[in-house]
């Protein structure tokens, strides 16, 4: 009995000693007095690309799909349930597409022949349905021309899958000439998959075009506006920049299908509809109905940047189609129009009212310049063809706009011969900022937390322009926005923050995904037609961005950066404006860990705020049912003089904030 008791005491002693030894191992030192470098205002931003129905059907609040009948199949999105193309439809009617012009941007309109008003209906399905909310107002507009007969009224209704009416309004067409009409619907119920039904009173022939429907409660109540809940999620990130209009969307599968910013501005109805390069890219998620209306164009991107307090960062084609597709090249002697597009864009953003493109901006409703500071040349091009073209852009832009910072790229991968070649050549050209992309497994992010420790401090600055941990494999439809991916990204982000001298911009990608219309996973924000939620990855980004501070300071363990010893990762900043010390600590271990933190070089308040992000398990996710399952929780902790003793939960990301006296 005595022997057993001694054994138990000895074991307890060993366990306690082990605990304290473990705690002792996590002695961290913070030096507040010495600023290593300034944290750039652009350190944490957002990358927008029109993938996963992120623009039409997503951020852009238009609810009618193919509103001007300009899709490749002009009636796509529209349905006539009581009509038959192979009959005369005397008891209903029929719609036909009239191609009135092959010039300009709006080529088609819809001619409706109403033979029997009681039998004919024209239905638009929306973007995987239309999300409507009870008692909210929806603004409708359309163009109509009475051709013949007596169509006395156009009736517009919300209907559900059972054709139950959920709100209605009507328009009285009055003229043979094309005339704009407006009306408002009020939803009588909440429905995620509503559709719009158009019926008529009277018979005859009537032409319709530009049929558009927006919720009244767009962001800032703007006409042709954006979906408020999605913009709010972006605003809450406090992003330092907004990169647009995307990545591969910039290049296009072919040069003819590249993004051309000049076609995305001016009157909305004059913007030419174009196929989206993601519509048939992945066999696992084909979306042949995925087009770009460009209602969300460059003017709106600049305006959105301004709204959310972000520096605009547009990316333009450099005369190379996507190298994952055709890789078409513009001959060097035909590159001038592409270069001119870049110069004209800078004038559009920053020019005064006496400049041609500055006047275009002012006429669109924004006389003040947008204060553009950055421009990207190419998305993730690689090889000698890119370098050759980049040189031409660099020379022309710097000659006319020496203060504009040019973003270049090293291709789609974080290593290998494309990357090495690109970085070597861009250094020779004194490139200012180089865009790096990495989609890797979670372990890669934890192992590569020191990636930037040895980057040349006198070389190009880094834009970590696209990154996201892949739970399965890059471009797999089975990737999840799980907690392991999120805290692994957080670990990597401490490494980027520790190297803020080199890393000036960072952004997760992709940003948005429609639950019924995605092509790529994982994504930072998921939405359906009524709701949206931030993933654990979103909350990691928000924690870092909302607490970026102004100055980088050192946090060390035994004189070394905290880069995974005991599965702890850490970075530290101070904010000279709010007078705070801010520590970001990731515990990637399966067990809780205690740390003793000695903070020197400042007098501290006696308590601090801890913001904790953690999941119950590494496979935990947020969802529409539990949108904030993994989201920040705040508590207070004690500060004893210069010391903090803190228990970091297993698999957690924690921000510790302490006021300086």
Secondary structure, 3 states (H helix, E strand, C coil): CHHHHHHHHHHHHHHHHHHHHHHHHCEEEEECCCCCEECCCCCECEECCCCCCCCECCCECCCCCCCCCCCCCCCCCEECCCCCCCCCCCCCEEEEEEECCCCCCCCEEEEEEECCCCCCCEEECECCEEEECCCCEEEEEEEEEEEEEEEEEEEEEEECCCCCEEEEEEECCCCCCCEEEEEEEECCCCEEEEEEEEEEEEEEEEEEEEEEEEECCEHHHCCCCEEHHHHHHHHHCCCCEEEECCCHHHHCCCHHHCCCHHHHCCCHHHCCCEECCCCCCCHHHCCCCCEECCCCCHHHHHHHHHHCCCEEEEEECCCECCCCCCCCECCHHHCHHHHHHHHHHHHHHHCCCCCHHHHHHHHCCCCCCCCCCEEEECCCCCCHHHHHHHHHHHHHHHHHCCCCEEEEECCCCCCCHHHHHHHHHHHHCCCCEEEEEEEECHHHHHHCCCCCCCCCCCCCEEEEEEEEECCCCCCCCCCCCCHHHHHHHHHHHHHHHHCCCCEEEEEECCCEEECCCCCCCCCCEEECCCCEEECHHHHHHHHHHHCCCCEEEEEEECCEECECHHHEEEEEEEECCCCEEEEEEEECCCCCEEEEEEEECCCEEEEEEEEEEECCCCCCCCCCCCCCCCCCEEEEEECECCEEEEEECCCEEEEEEEEEC
